[in-house]
Amino acid sequence: MPATIDLHLHTLASDGRLTPTELIQLVVQQGLQTISITDHDSTEGLAEAYEAAKEFPHLRIIPGIEMSADLPGNEVHVLGYFLDYHDVEFQATLTEFRRGRVDRARIMAEKLDALGMHVDWDRVQRFAGDGSVGRPHIALA
C-alpha cells in the first residue's frame, strides 16, 4: 500500500480552520500516514498535535513551519521541516516574524479602509487568536 502524506497543513495557529486536535482527527479519518503542520511563522500548534496523535501510533508527524520572506516586490513562503520547535532562540525569532505579520496586516486593513472597505481590527485579532495574523483573518473580518 502506498504511503499517504501531506506535508503542508495549517491549523488555527495561522490560516487554518481547525485546531491541531481537530486536524489530527481529520487526517486520520482521511487515512494519512505522515503529515507536517506548517503554520505561518508559528509552531504553536505542534505540541497539541503531538498530544492528540498519541492515540494514533501509525501517524507520523514531522515538525514543520512556513516561514515568510520578503524579496523586493515579492513575498515568498519557504517550508522547513524537522525543526526543533522547543529551541528558545528559534521561538524568539518567530515572535519577531509574527510582529512583522501584524504590522503588514494593519497596513493591509488601512489600505482596505482607504478604499471604502472597513476592516474591524478587533475582529481580525479575534479570528487570528494567538496565531499568526494573515490575509484570511482580514477577509473573515
C-alpha positions as CSV (number, residue, x, y, z in Angstrom):
1,M,0.0,0.0,0.0
2,P,1.5,3.4,-0.9
3,A,2.2,5.9,1.8
4,T,-0.2,8.7,2.1
5,I,1.3,12.0,3.2
6,D,0.6,15.7,3.3
7,L,3.5,17.9,4.3
8,H,1.7,21.3,4.1
9,L,-1.1,21.6,6.6
10,H,-2.3,24.6,8.7
11,T,-4.1,25.0,12.0
12,L,-5.8,27.9,13.7
13,A,-2.2,29.0,14.7
14,S,-2.0,30.6,11.3
15,D,-4.6,30.4,8.5
16,G,-6.1,27.0,9.0
17,R,-9.7,26.5,10.1
18,L,-9.1,23.6,12.6
19,T,-7.5,23.2,15.9
20,P,-4.5,20.9,16.0
21,T,-6.6,18.2,17.6
22,E,-9.3,18.5,15.0
23,L,-6.7,18.4,12.2
24,I,-5.2,15.2,13.6
25,Q,-8.7,13.6,13.8
26,L,-9.4,14.7,10.2
27,V,-6.1,13.4,8.7
28,V,-6.6,10.0,10.5
29,Q,-10.1,9.8,9.0
30,Q,-8.6,10.6,5.6
31,G,-6.1,7.7,6.0
32,L,-3.0,9.8,6.0
33,Q,0.1,8.2,7.5
34,T,2.6,11.1,7.6
35,I,1.9,14.8,8.0
36,S,3.6,18.0,8.7
37,I,1.9,21.0,10.3
38,T,3.5,24.1,8.6
39,D,1.7,27.1,10.1
40,H,2.9,30.5,9.0
41,D,5.7,31.8,11.2
42,S,4.4,29.7,14.1
43,T,4.9,26.3,15.8
44,E,2.1,27.0,18.3
45,G,0.0,24.0,17.2
46,L,2.7,21.3,17.3
47,A,2.6,20.4,21.0
48,E,-1.2,19.9,20.9
49,A,-0.9,17.9,17.6
50,Y,1.6,15.6,19.1
51,E,-0.6,15.1,22.2
52,A,-3.6,14.4,20.0
53,A,-1.7,11.9,17.8
54,K,-0.7,9.7,20.8
55,E,-3.8,7.6,20.3
56,F,-2.9,7.0,16.6
57,P,0.5,5.3,16.7
58,H,0.5,4.8,12.9
59,L,0.5,8.6,12.3
60,R,3.9,10.2,11.9
61,I,4.2,14.0,12.4
62,I,7.1,15.9,11.0
63,P,7.5,19.2,12.8
64,G,7.4,22.0,10.2
65,I,6.8,25.7,9.5
66,E,6.1,28.0,6.7
67,M,8.4,31.0,7.0
68,S,7.7,34.3,5.3
69,A,10.4,36.1,3.5
70,D,10.2,39.4,1.7
71,L,12.1,39.9,-1.5
72,P,12.0,43.2,-3.5
73,G,8.5,43.2,-5.0
74,N,7.6,39.7,-3.7
75,E,6.6,37.8,-0.6
76,V,8.0,34.3,-0.6
77,H,7.0,31.4,1.7
78,V,9.6,28.8,2.5
79,L,8.7,25.4,4.0
80,G,11.0,24.0,6.7
81,Y,10.9,20.5,8.2
82,F,12.4,18.6,11.2
83,L,12.9,21.7,13.2
84,D,13.4,21.9,17.0
85,Y,10.3,23.8,17.9
86,H,11.4,23.9,21.6
87,D,14.5,26.0,20.8
88,V,14.3,29.3,22.7
89,E,16.2,31.3,20.1
90,F,14.1,30.0,17.3
91,Q,10.9,30.9,19.2
92,A,12.3,34.4,19.8
93,T,12.9,34.8,16.1
94,L,9.4,33.6,15.3
95,T,8.0,36.2,17.8
96,E,9.7,38.9,15.7
97,F,8.3,37.4,12.5
98,R,4.8,37.4,13.9
99,R,5.2,41.1,15.0
100,G,6.0,41.9,11.4
101,R,3.0,40.0,10.2
102,V,0.8,42.1,12.5
103,D,2.3,45.3,11.1
104,R,1.7,44.1,7.5
105,A,-1.8,43.1,8.3
106,R,-2.6,46.5,9.9
107,I,-1.3,48.2,6.7
108,M,-3.5,46.0,4.6
109,A,-6.5,46.8,6.7
110,E,-5.7,50.5,6.5
111,K,-5.5,50.3,2.7
112,L,-8.8,48.5,2.5
113,D,-10.3,51.2,4.7
114,A,-9.0,53.9,2.4
115,L,-10.8,52.1,-0.5
116,G,-14.0,52.1,1.4
117,M,-13.9,48.5,2.7
118,H,-13.9,48.8,6.5
119,V,-12.0,46.2,8.4
120,D,-12.7,45.8,12.1
121,W,-9.2,45.2,13.6
122,D,-10.7,43.7,16.8
123,R,-12.4,41.1,14.6
124,V,-9.2,40.4,12.8
125,Q,-7.4,39.7,16.1
126,R,-10.3,37.5,17.3
127,F,-10.1,35.4,14.2
128,A,-6.3,35.1,14.5
129,G,-6.4,34.3,18.2
130,D,-2.9,33.5,19.4
131,G,-1.8,32.5,15.9
132,S,-0.1,34.4,13.0
133,V,-2.3,37.2,11.6
134,G,-2.8,36.9,7.9
135,R,-4.9,37.7,4.9
136,P,-7.5,35.1,5.7
137,H,-8.2,36.7,9.1
138,I,-8.7,40.1,7.3
139,A,-11.0,38.5,4.8
140,L,-13.1,36.9,7.6
141,A,-13.3,40.2,9.5
